[in-house]
Amino acid sequence: MNKYLIIIIAYFIIGCSAIQKDKLEKTPEFQEDNSQAVMYFSMAETAIQQNDFGTAIELYKRADKASPGNIYIKEKLLNLLRQLIFINPILNEEIVKLGEKYRSQNLFTSQMLIIIADSHIKLKDIQKADEFLKLAIETEPSMESYSLYYSFQKDYNPPADTTLLNSALKLPWEKTESVIKIAQMVQEYDIEKALSILQEAYKKWDDEKSLQSILIIYEDKKEIEKGLKLVEERLEDQKPVPDFMKIYLIEKLFAFQNYEEIIELKDICFEIDTNQILRYLFFSAANLEKYDLAISAGKAIEKAPDLTDEMKPSFLAYLGDIYYLSKQDKEAVEYFIKSNELKLLMGLFREYTAKEDDQTKQRIIKILDSFIEQNPDKDLANFLAGFTYMNLELNDESENYFNLVSADFIKENGLLNTTAEAYLTNSGNTSKAVELLELRDEQESGVNEFLGFYFYLENSDSLSFYYLYRALKENPQAEVDLFLVTSIVAEKLGKIEDMILILEDAIQLYPQSPDVLNTLGYSIAKYEIKEKYEDAEEMLQKALQIESENNHIWDSLAWLYFKMDKYEQALQAMEKPLEQEIKLSELAYHLGEIYLKLDQKERALEYLKIAIDLANDEKSVELSKKLLEELNK
């Protein structure tokens, strides 16, 4: 037998002995003159200690033969056979054979019957297993035998009889594990009853195992706070609480944003001393502006062995932020440099510059001066300075710092777009922006597209249209958004013919795009391009086939029918938007116009007033006011 198998067997033997120690550690009651049985039994025990299990089995059998009325020897033999089944399944047959023999002799214990039943299950003889499990209960009713029989029924003869568990619970509660096991079974069909059982067990034993099971049920019931209260009470009473339960408490309190309670448990956080738990304390203290405690937790985290190299730079930046918020600027600079996590620092300094008072500006400038002076990474320091000065609207200073940053640094850190935008913002330096944008990878948007969208967001419509239109010309397979935004800018500039042509090009590339179909269809109606009305109707109907719940498309179709003098059809098209509250001035104005053409003046007035009150489309509000004035003359 190889050494690995021997070790595993020994493990199972030890496990079995632990489970049955209340029975098997007793000395067998041999008759005084039965020295032969005593000798064989002692030799079997010695063989087990030497991992000679085959010899032990034979010696137990000889002891059994020498003392046939001794149940204890029989139980030891069956127990040993059961532990060896995993390497020799044929032993199930021997257990069953011995089981029948002992049963016929009326020499058995409840434990022996359970072992025999288990072998019958492994041999697929479910009926026999049922018989032996029932007999085990009759022999010695116990929580273990009842719960085993319930599990057996559940697996092999469902549905299981829940009265078995009720009977088990009527027995004396002697073992916490047994009660918890029964509660877990009850939980499958009655969670409230299971909770009641566990609460009774916790009241009786005041133990951690029962509490853990209660916490699991409260988790399932979405009543986690009740479980947390029990753990907190246990801590307050200075009763033993395992670390995993303390960690569970801190984690859940943080998830529920109970920062004050976490701070009250700060000693436990420092006691557990893991990066994760200390971070909960750190961010709780930061949220409540208890900066001294946050700094203490932060410095402990900095030393924590489980703070990974990947996480360290970002955390050090957060710690620097706490020093900044607590007005300890020297330490803030120290930790900003320790971090040097540029994008995170950019985010922090963007927040700092949101305050517009001169005192804050001067403080930030001093911090930046120290950061640049002390930081060995000059590219990073200068870039952060350029970015921050831009946010402070000190454009000349910003550009000076950006000019000190190498192009390689900008490219390696994925900052080409950001820096190009900075040059445009600071001084409108398009040539420098283009120079940087041309260093980007090929899969990124083109230079003209970037510039077009930038000027679009800056409301520089002429420049935006210039670059967007060039982007379309150089990329006939452009994304749908580029076509749509270019058409919007063309409309703003009054270039209606260009807008229609751009949308018609888009529809050739994206014939299934509801946005393109709707925009072109509505534009044809809005600008009364009558020769295209039929095409517009077809487009809008197609768009509705794709997005039938889109109120904007229904409104477009209604407005097209209105322009075609089909007022009844226009109102029918508005049925879908009317199912919901009208929240757009444009829709309300259109309804007002439609009702007016249908001689429903009161409804028309109602929606024109709604359009004005909503005030979220300037043109629609203006037209609604004009109509109301005419109607009220």
Salt bridges, closest charged atoms under 4 A:
GLU45 OE2 - LYS76 NZ 3.33
ASP64 OD1 - LYS74 NZ 2.61
GLU94 OE2 - LYS61 NZ 2.16
GLU100 OE2 - LYS128 NZ 3.33
ASP118 OD2 - LYS122 NZ 2.52
ASP125 OD2 - HIS120 ND1 3.95
ASP130 OD1 - LYS134 NZ 3.27
GLU131 OE1 - ARG103 NH1 3.24
GLU131 OE1 - LYS128 NZ 3.84
GLU140 OE1 - LYS23 NZ 3.50
GLU144 OE2 - LYS175 NZ 3.88
GLU177 OE2 - LYS209 NZ 2.76
GLU188 OE1 - LYS154 NZ 3.54
GLU192 OE2 - LYS221 NZ 2.38
ASP206 OD1 - ARG234 NH1 3.11
ASP206 OD2 - LYS239 NZ 3.04
GLU219 OE2 - LYS252 NZ 3.10
GLU223 OE2 - LYS221 NZ 3.58
GLU223 OE1 - LYS226 NZ 3.31
ASP243 OD1 - LYS246 NZ 3.88
GLU271 OE2 - LYS246 NZ 2.83
GLU302 OE2 - LYS338 NZ 2.95
ASP329 OD1 - ARG363 NH2 2.62
GLU334 OE2 - LYS338 NZ 3.62
GLU435 OE2 - LYS432 NZ 3.47
GLU444 OE1 - ARG440 NH1 3.95
ASP461 OD1 - LYS492 NZ 3.22
GLU491 OE2 - LYS526 NZ 2.95
GLU504 OE2 - LYS532 NZ 3.06
GLU528 OE2 - LYS563 NZ 2.89
GLU549 OE1 - LYS576 NZ 3.47
ASP555 OD1 - HIS590 ND1 2.79
GLU579 OE1 - LYS576 NZ 3.77
GLU606 OE1 - ARG603 NE 3.31
